[in-house]
Amino acid sequence: MKKKRIIIGAVSSMLVLTVSAGTWYLNQPCLIYHDFNFEYGKPISITKEDILTQEDLKRIKDFKIDLSDIKNEKDKEYPEVGNYECKVTYSKWFIPHTSSIQIQVEDTTKPKFSKFSDVVEIPLDSDQNYDFSSYFLAEDLSETSIQYKTEEVDFLNPGDYRMMIIASDTYGNSIEKECIVRVQYEKETSSPNKSAENEEDQSVVSSDPHYVQGIMVVNKKHGLPANYAPQENAEAGAKIRQLIADMQRQGYAISSSYSGYRSYTYQSSLYNNYVNSYGQAQADRFSARPGYSEHQTGLAFDLKHSNGTLVETTPEVNWIAAHAHEYGFIVRYPSGKESATGYMPEPWHLRYVGDQASAIYASGLTLEEYLGISGGGY
């Protein structure tokens, strides 16, 4: 009798354990993946295959995801940015189960510029509130705003200056690009200080540009017509910005802004101001008369120190003198050559001559000496 009671007790215990284990198994949830991320602008699409294992797919029925709590953007087929908890129901071995999954919709896409001007020309004496909006446009699924970083732009002095444009969307994504702001006198207007002498110059400088060995020559013997207005040469502009960027990477105190193309009208005003301040004889040593400035070619550039002045510091001057030719430039007015060029030394003034720069540099000659042409005075 004792043996029978022991056996029965053991069997009963096994049955209880078996039933308990089966109940535990049937009640175990099947969801394996609970968290889903979607990029803003894309519709929500989740299937049971995204959530369950292949083994569980064979065991469940009546699988359903309730996405009714997800709020779509107005008139759009994709949801707003946010976090959503969605109810999931299904049956496993005829036992109903309820669970949930987490869906996060986030915007990580940067805006794009649909309109962007690499060079923006603005009138002299504009202020920091100048409206640049006609030159730039950014697009995104969410609202965008554009910020203009004008700290390096000198609105009161002509020249080329770097400006950063930052487009941002509602969710903090942003894109940043750089353009050149060209501060100059308005086109088709005359300087108020234009003199009778310059009117005479305009009639004298009426021929086409003068070329020698494929190089445009502009000096006190060879000028340009008043209506010659090519703007900045694209190739030369790209090379000067590359030169500046390389100097900055090497730690030289060089500004991203520079003085490049100047119109006949602007040069006229600039020259007259110098004449009024220093007298014509002295002004002729460092400023070109209208029609005789290399800046009117769009191929000449005055480099600036990081403090905003023209470059005259020794480390920067020496680097420019030694490496400018590698970018297609020559130092146009070197020291000790005023009788040949007609101008005082200007270590900051570079002239783009392209492939011939290295040969001119190696010769140690000025452009006039290298080409065998006249320079000096008018």
C-alpha positions as CSV (number, residue, x, y, z in Angstrom):
1,M,0.0,0.0,0.0
2,K,2.9,2.3,0.8
3,K,4.4,1.7,-2.6
4,K,1.2,2.5,-4.5
5,R,0.8,5.8,-2.6
6,I,4.3,6.8,-3.5
7,I,3.8,6.1,-7.2
8,I,0.4,7.9,-7.4
9,G,2.0,10.9,-5.7
10,A,4.8,11.0,-8.2
11,V,2.5,10.7,-11.2
12,S,0.3,13.5,-9.9
13,S,3.3,15.8,-9.4
14,M,4.4,15.2,-13.0
15,L,0.9,16.0,-14.3
16,V,0.8,19.2,-12.4
17,L,4.3,20.2,-13.8
18,T,3.3,19.3,-17.3
19,V,0.1,21.4,-17.2
20,S,1.9,24.3,-15.6
21,A,4.6,24.2,-18.3
22,G,2.1,24.1,-21.1
23,T,0.2,27.0,-19.7
24,W,3.4,29.0,-19.3
25,Y,4.4,28.3,-22.9
26,L,1.0,29.2,-24.3
27,N,1.0,32.5,-22.5
28,Q,4.5,33.6,-23.7
29,P,4.3,36.6,-26.1
30,C,5.7,36.2,-29.5
31,L,6.9,39.7,-30.2
32,I,10.6,39.8,-30.9
33,Y,11.1,43.3,-32.3
34,H,9.4,46.1,-30.3
35,D,11.1,49.3,-31.5
36,F,10.9,50.8,-35.0
37,N,12.4,54.0,-36.4
38,F,11.0,55.8,-39.5
39,E,12.4,58.8,-41.3
40,Y,10.0,61.8,-41.5
41,G,8.3,61.9,-44.9
42,K,7.9,58.2,-45.3
43,P,4.7,56.3,-44.6
44,I,4.5,53.7,-41.8
45,S,4.7,50.2,-43.0
46,I,5.1,47.3,-40.6
47,T,4.0,43.7,-41.2
48,K,4.0,40.7,-38.9
49,E,7.1,39.4,-40.7
50,D,8.9,42.5,-39.3
51,I,8.1,41.5,-35.8
52,L,7.9,37.8,-35.4
53,T,10.3,34.9,-36.0
54,Q,9.6,32.4,-38.7
55,E,8.8,29.8,-36.0
56,D,6.2,32.0,-34.4
57,L,4.6,32.9,-37.7
58,K,3.4,29.3,-38.0
59,R,1.7,29.4,-34.6
60,I,-0.3,32.7,-34.5
61,K,-3.5,33.8,-36.1
62,D,-5.5,37.1,-36.3
63,F,-2.4,39.3,-36.2
64,K,-3.3,43.0,-36.2
65,I,-1.3,46.3,-35.6
66,D,-3.4,49.2,-34.6
67,L,-1.9,52.4,-36.2
68,S,-4.9,54.6,-35.5
69,D,-3.1,56.7,-32.9
70,I,-0.5,57.8,-35.4
71,K,-1.2,61.3,-36.5
72,N,-0.4,62.1,-40.1
73,E,0.7,65.5,-41.3
74,K,-2.2,67.5,-42.8
75,D,-3.1,66.3,-46.3
76,K,0.0,64.0,-46.3
77,E,0.4,60.2,-46.3
78,Y,3.2,60.2,-43.7
79,P,3.1,60.9,-39.9
80,E,4.2,63.8,-37.9
81,V,7.5,63.6,-36.1
82,G,7.0,62.0,-32.7
83,N,6.9,58.8,-30.6
84,Y,4.0,56.5,-30.9
85,E,2.9,53.4,-29.0
86,C,0.8,51.0,-31.1
87,K,-1.3,48.1,-29.9
88,V,-0.6,44.6,-31.4
89,T,-3.1,41.7,-31.0
90,Y,-2.9,38.1,-32.1
91,S,-3.9,34.6,-31.1
92,K,-1.5,31.8,-30.2
93,W,-2.9,28.3,-29.9
94,F,-6.3,29.9,-29.6
95,I,-5.2,32.1,-26.7
96,P,-5.5,35.8,-27.4
97,H,-2.5,38.1,-26.7
98,T,-2.2,41.9,-26.5
99,S,1.1,43.7,-26.6
100,S,2.6,46.9,-28.1
101,I,5.4,48.2,-30.2
102,Q,7.1,51.6,-30.1
103,I,7.4,53.7,-33.3
104,Q,9.6,56.7,-33.5
105,V,9.3,59.1,-36.4
106,E,12.3,61.5,-36.7
107,D,13.6,64.0,-39.2
108,T,17.4,63.6,-39.8
109,T,17.4,64.9,-43.4
110,K,19.2,68.2,-44.1
111,P,17.5,70.9,-46.2
112,K,18.6,71.5,-49.8
113,F,19.4,74.7,-51.6
114,S,17.1,75.0,-54.6
115,K,18.6,78.4,-55.4
116,F,22.1,79.4,-54.6
117,S,24.3,82.2,-56.0
118,D,28.1,81.7,-55.7
119,V,28.7,85.4,-56.2
120,V,26.4,88.1,-54.9
121,E,27.0,91.7,-56.0
122,I,25.7,94.4,-53.7
123,P,26.0,98.2,-53.8
124,L,28.6,100.0,-51.8
125,D,27.3,101.4,-48.5
126,S,24.7,98.7,-48.0
127,D,24.2,97.7,-44.4
128,Q,24.2,94.4,-42.5
129,N,20.4,94.2,-42.9
130,Y,20.8,93.9,-46.7
131,D,18.2,91.5,-48.1
132,F,19.9,88.5,-49.6
133,S,16.7,86.5,-49.9
134,S,16.4,86.9,-53.7
135,Y,19.7,85.0,-54.2
136,F,19.0,81.9,-52.0
137,L,16.2,79.5,-51.4
138,A,16.2,76.3,-49.3
139,E,13.6,73.5,-49.4
140,D,12.6,70.8,-46.9
141,L,9.6,68.8,-45.8
142,S,9.4,71.0,-42.7
143,E,9.7,74.8,-42.6
144,T,13.1,76.2,-43.3
145,S,14.9,79.4,-42.4
146,I,18.1,80.9,-43.8
147,Q,20.8,82.7,-41.8
148,Y,23.5,84.9,-43.4
149,K,26.8,85.2,-41.6
150,T,28.1,88.6,-42.7
151,E,30.8,89.1,-40.1
152,E,33.5,89.1,-42.7
153,V,31.7,91.4,-45.1
154,D,32.9,95.1,-45.1
155,F,29.8,96.9,-46.5
156,L,31.7,100.2,-46.6
157,N,34.7,99.2,-48.7
158,P,34.7,97.6,-52.1
159,G,36.0,94.1,-52.4
160,D,35.2,90.4,-52.4
161,Y,34.1,88.9,-49.0
162,R,33.2,85.5,-47.8
163,M,29.7,84.9,-46.4
164,M,28.4,81.7,-44.9
165,I,24.7,80.8,-45.6
166,I,23.1,78.4,-43.2
167,A,19.7,76.8,-44.0
168,S,17.9,75.1,-41.1
169,D,14.7,73.2,-40.8
170,T,12.2,72.9,-37.9
171,Y,14.0,69.9,-36.4
172,G,17.5,71.3,-36.2
173,N,19.0,69.9,-39.4
174,S,21.1,72.4,-41.3
175,I,23.3,72.8,-44.3
176,E,26.1,75.4,-44.7
177,K,27.6,76.8,-47.9
178,E,29.9,79.7,-48.7
179,C,29.5,82.4,-51.3
180,I,31.3,85.6,-52.3
181,V,29.8,89.0,-51.6
182,R,31.1,91.5,-54.0
183,V,30.8,95.0,-52.6
184,Q,31.0,97.6,-55.4
185,Y,29.4,100.7,-57.0
186,E,26.1,100.0,-58.7
187,K,26.4,99.2,-62.3
188,E,25.6,101.8,-65.0
189,T,26.2,104.7,-62.5
190,S,29.1,107.1,-62.3
191,S,31.2,108.1,-59.4
192,P,30.2,111.5,-58.1
193,N,33.8,112.5,-58.1
194,K,34.4,111.8,-61.7
195,S,36.7,114.5,-63.1
196,A,37.1,116.0,-66.6
197,E,40.5,114.4,-66.8
198,N,38.9,111.0,-66.4
199,E,36.3,111.8,-69.0
200,E,39.3,112.4,-71.3
201,D,40.8,109.1,-70.2
202,Q,37.6,107.3,-71.0
203,S,37.8,108.5,-74.6
204,V,41.4,107.6,-74.9
205,V,41.0,104.1,-73.5
206,S,38.7,102.8,-76.2
207,S,40.7,100.0,-78.0
208,D,40.3,96.3,-77.4
209,P,42.5,94.6,-74.7
210,H,46.2,94.3,-75.7
211,Y,47.7,90.7,-75.7
212,V,51.3,89.6,-75.8
213,Q,52.2,85.9,-76.0
214,G,48.6,85.1,-75.1
215,I,48.6,87.3,-71.9
216,M,46.4,90.3,-71.6
217,V,48.5,93.3,-70.8
218,V,47.2,96.1,-68.7
219,N,49.6,98.7,-67.4
220,K,50.3,102.5,-67.8
221,K,50.9,102.0,-71.5
222,H,48.0,99.7,-72.3
223,G,44.5,100.3,-71.1
224,L,41.0,98.9,-71.4
225,P,37.8,100.5,-72.7
226,A,35.4,101.8,-70.2
227,N,32.7,99.3,-71.2
228,Y,35.0,96.3,-70.7
229,A,33.3,94.5,-67.8
230,P,34.0,90.8,-67.7
231,Q,33.5,90.4,-63.9
232,E,35.7,88.0,-62.0
233,N,37.3,85.3,-64.1
234,A,35.8,82.0,-62.9
235,E,39.1,80.0,-63.3
236,A,41.2,82.7,-61.6
237,G,38.6,83.1,-58.8
238,A,38.6,79.4,-58.1
239,K,42.5,79.4,-58.0
240,I,42.7,82.4,-55.6
241,R,40.3,80.8,-53.2
242,Q,42.3,77.5,-53.4
243,L,45.5,79.4,-52.6
244,I,43.8,81.2,-49.6
245,A,42.4,77.9,-48.3
246,D,45.8,76.2,-48.5
247,M,47.5,79.1,-46.7
248,Q,44.9,79.0,-43.9
249,R,45.4,75.2,-43.5
250,Q,49.1,75.9,-43.1
251,G,48.4,78.4,-40.3
252,Y,49.1,81.7,-42.2
253,A,47.2,84.8,-41.2
254,I,45.2,85.3,-44.4
255,S,41.6,86.4,-44.8
256,S,39.1,84.6,-46.9
257,S,38.0,88.0,-48.3
258,Y,39.9,89.7,-51.1
259,S,39.7,92.6,-53.5
260,G,39.1,91.3,-57.0
261,Y,37.2,92.6,-60.0
262,R,36.7,96.4,-60.2
263,S,34.6,98.2,-62.8
264,Y,35.9,101.2,-64.7
265,T,33.4,103.4,-62.7
266,Y,34.6,102.1,-59.3
267,Q,38.3,102.5,-60.2
268,S,37.5,106.1,-61.3
269,S,36.1,106.9,-57.9
270,L,38.9,105.1,-56.0
271,Y,41.6,106.9,-58.0
272,N,39.9,110.3,-57.6
273,N,39.7,109.8,-53.8
274,Y,43.5,109.1,-53.7
275,V,44.2,112.1,-55.9
276,N,42.2,114.3,-53.5
277,S,44.0,112.9,-50.5
278,Y,47.6,112.6,-51.8
279,G,47.9,114.5,-55.0
280,Q,48.0,113.0,-58.5
281,A,51.8,112.3,-58.7
282,Q,51.8,110.3,-55.5
283,A,48.5,108.5,-56.3
284,D,49.9,107.4,-59.6
285,R,52.5,105.4,-57.8
286,F,50.0,103.1,-56.1
287,S,46.7,103.5,-57.8
288,A,45.8,103.0,-61.5
289,R,43.8,105.5,-63.4
290,P,40.4,104.3,-64.6
291,G,40.9,102.0,-67.6
292,Y,44.4,101.1,-66.6
293,S,43.7,98.9,-63.6
294,E,44.5,95.2,-63.8
295,H,41.5,94.6,-61.5
296,Q,39.2,95.6,-64.4
297,T,40.4,92.4,-66.2
298,G,38.9,90.1,-63.5
299,L,42.3,88.4,-63.3
300,A,43.9,90.5,-60.5
301,F,43.4,90.0,-56.7
302,D,44.6,91.9,-53.6
303,L,45.1,89.5,-50.7
304,K,44.2,90.6,-47.2
305,H,45.6,89.7,-43.8
306,S,43.3,88.1,-41.3
307,N,43.1,91.5,-39.5
308,G,41.6,93.0,-42.7
309,T,44.6,95.0,-43.9
310,L,46.5,94.3,-47.2
311,V,49.1,91.6,-46.7
312,E,52.5,93.0,-45.7
313,T,53.6,90.6,-42.9
314,T,56.8,88.7,-43.6
315,P,55.6,85.1,-43.2
316,E,52.6,85.6,-45.5
317,V,54.5,87.8,-48.0
318,N,57.3,85.2,-48.3
319,W,54.9,82.3,-48.8
320,I,53.0,84.1,-51.5
321,A,56.2,85.1,-53.3
322,A,57.4,81.5,-53.3
323,H,54.1,79.6,-54.0
324,A,51.7,81.9,-56.0
325,H,53.1,80.6,-59.3
326,E,51.9,77.0,-58.3
327,Y,48.3,78.3,-58.6
328,G,48.9,80.3,-61.9
329,F,49.7,83.7,-60.3
330,I,52.6,86.1,-60.3
331,V,53.4,88.8,-57.8
332,R,52.7,91.7,-60.2
333,Y,54.6,94.5,-58.6
334,P,57.7,93.2,-56.9
335,S,60.2,95.3,-54.8
336,G,62.8,97.3,-56.7
337,K,60.9,97.2,-60.1
338,E,58.9,100.5,-60.0
339,S,60.7,101.7,-63.1
340,A,59.5,98.7,-65.1
341,T,56.0,98.3,-63.7
342,G,55.2,102.0,-62.8
343,Y,54.0,101.0,-59.3
344,M,55.4,100.8,-55.8
345,P,55.9,97.3,-54.4
346,E,52.6,95.5,-53.7
347,P,53.3,92.0,-52.3
348,W,49.6,91.4,-52.0
349,H,48.7,92.0,-55.6
350,L,48.5,88.8,-57.6
351,R,47.8,88.5,-61.3
352,Y,46.5,85.3,-62.9
353,V,48.5,84.2,-66.0
354,G,47.8,80.5,-65.8
355,D,50.3,78.0,-67.2
356,Q,52.9,80.7,-67.8
357,A,53.2,81.7,-64.2
358,S,56.0,79.2,-63.3
359,A,58.2,80.4,-66.2
360,I,57.7,84.0,-65.3
361,Y,58.5,83.2,-61.6
362,A,61.6,81.3,-62.5
363,S,62.9,84.2,-64.7
364,G,62.8,86.6,-61.8
365,L,61.4,89.2,-64.2
366,T,58.4,91.4,-64.1
367,L,55.6,90.8,-66.6
368,E,56.9,93.8,-68.7
369,E,60.4,92.5,-68.7
370,Y,59.4,88.9,-69.4
371,L,57.2,89.9,-72.4
372,G,59.6,92.6,-73.6
373,I,57.1,95.4,-73.4
374,S,57.0,99.0,-72.1
375,G,55.8,99.8,-68.7
376,G,56.7,102.7,-66.3
377,G,54.7,105.9,-66.6
378,Y,51.7,106.9,-68.6
